[in-house]
Amino acid sequence: MTKISGPIIRLLRIVDADEKPSLGYVYDGLYRVRKEIKNLFKDNKRLYKPYTIIIKSRWDSQFRQGIHSAAYFLNPTFQYDRDNYCQKPEVIQGLVELIRNKEVCSKPKEAMMEVRLFRDQLESFGKPLAIKLVTEMQPGEHTKFFCKC
């Protein structure tokens, strides 16, 4: 039981921290907790399923929303971590849903073009300084410095 609670406690610390915005971190944390529990049980579905069902139900009801997945997508720490990045379609769908919302984004075409530059680390996002600062700056600060919008 201690091994299972470890990943969950780490997630709670992330959520409770004051120094980082938590939306994208919560999404990433829930994703990683589920992966870690599966790994603990060596991918034996019969053993890990009771635990991941609880996490999945909480995730589905509260965190699997467009705003959370968009925050995850737009966080350079996660976006550029190719080994651990969640490739599920819901991530990009959440971002698109947010961009299509006229109250949030008045220029969706321009926003999607900028998202492509961000995702592919092109133009200012691909500069050595931008790449170096990915894990050292908060996501919003990183975007302010390197986004053309």
C-alpha positions in Angstrom: 0.0 0.0 0.0 2.9 2.4 0.7 4.2 1.9 -2.8 0.9 2.9 -4.2 0.4 5.9 -2.1 3.8 7.3 -3.0 2.8 8.6 -6.5 -0.4 9.9 -5.1 1.3 11.9 -2.4 3.8 13.3 -4.9 0.8 14.5 -7.0 -0.8 16.1 -3.9 2.4 18.0 -3.2 2.4 19.4 -6.8 -1.2 20.4 -6.5 -0.7 22.1 -3.2 2.5 24.0 -4.2 2.3 27.7 -4.4 5.2 28.3 -6.8 3.8 26.7 -9.9 0.5 27.0 -11.7 -1.2 23.7 -11.2 -3.6 23.0 -14.1 -1.1 21.3 -16.5 0.8 19.8 -13.6 -2.4 18.2 -12.3 -3.1 16.7 -15.7 0.5 15.4 -16.0 0.5 14.2 -12.4 -2.7 12.1 -12.8 -1.3 10.7 -16.0 2.0 9.7 -14.3 0.2 8.3 -11.2 -1.7 5.9 -13.4 1.4 4.9 -15.3 3.4 4.4 -12.1 0.7 2.2 -10.5 0.6 0.1 -13.6 4.3 -0.3 -13.5 4.2 -1.2 -9.8 2.0 -4.2 -10.7 4.1 -5.0 -13.7 1.2 -4.2 -16.0 -0.9 -7.0 -14.5 -4.4 -5.6 -15.2 -6.1 -7.7 -12.5 -3.9 -6.2 -9.8 -3.7 -2.6 -10.8 -7.2 -2.1 -12.1 -8.9 -1.5 -8.7 -6.6 1.4 -8.0 -6.6 2.9 -11.5 -10.4 2.8 -11.7 -10.6 5.1 -8.7 -8.1 7.6 -10.2 -9.7 7.4 -13.6 -13.2 8.1 -12.3 -11.9 11.2 -10.5 -9.9 12.2 -13.5 -12.9 11.8 -15.9 -15.2 13.7 -13.6 -13.0 16.6 -12.7 -9.8 16.9 -14.6 -10.3 15.5 -18.1 -11.6 18.8 -19.4 -10.4 21.1 -22.2 -8.8 23.6 -19.9 -6.6 21.0 -18.1 -5.5 19.3 -21.3 -4.8 22.7 -22.9 -2.7 23.8 -20.0 -0.8 20.5 -20.2 -0.2 20.9 -24.0 0.9 24.5 -23.6 3.4 23.8 -20.8 6.8 23.5 -22.5 8.1 21.3 -19.7 5.7 18.6 -20.8 5.5 19.4 -24.5 9.2 19.0 -25.0 9.6 15.9 -22.9 9.2 13.5 -25.8 9.7 10.4 -23.6 6.9 11.1 -21.2 4.5 13.3 -23.1 0.9 12.1 -23.2 0.0 11.5 -26.8 -3.7 11.0 -26.2 -6.0 12.8 -28.7 -7.9 14.4 -25.8 -4.8 16.7 -25.2 -4.9 18.4 -28.6 -8.7 18.3 -28.6 -8.8 20.2 -25.3 -6.6 22.9 -26.8 -8.6 23.2 -30.0 -11.8 23.4 -27.9 -10.3 26.3 -26.0 -9.1 28.1 -29.1 -12.5 27.7 -30.8 -14.1 29.5 -27.8 -14.6 33.1 -29.0 -14.6 34.3 -25.4 -11.1 32.9 -24.9 -9.5 33.4 -28.3 -10.5 36.2 -30.8 -8.0 35.0 -33.5 -8.2 31.2 -33.7 -6.3 30.9 -37.0 -3.4 32.9 -35.7 -3.4 31.0 -32.4 -3.2 27.7 -34.1 -0.3 28.9 -36.2 1.5 29.9 -33.1 0.7 26.6 -31.4 2.3 24.8 -34.4 5.5 26.9 -33.9 5.5 26.1 -30.2 4.9 22.4 -30.6 7.6 22.0 -33.3 10.0 24.4 -31.5 10.3 26.6 -34.6 11.3 30.3 -34.8 11.7 31.9 -31.4 10.7 28.7 -29.6 13.6 26.8 -31.2 16.3 29.3 -30.2 18.9 27.8 -27.8 17.9 30.2 -25.0 14.2 29.2 -25.3 15.1 25.5 -25.2 17.4 26.0 -22.2 14.8 27.8 -20.2 12.0 25.3 -20.7 12.4 23.8 -17.3 13.7 26.9 -15.5 10.8 29.2 -16.2 7.1 29.0 -15.5 5.1 28.2 -18.6 3.4 31.6 -18.8 6.8 33.4 -18.5 8.3 31.2 -21.2 5.5 32.0 -23.6 5.6 35.8 -22.9 9.3 35.8 -23.8 9.2 33.6 -26.9 5.8 33.9 -28.4 5.2 36.4 -31.2 1.6 37.0 -30.3 
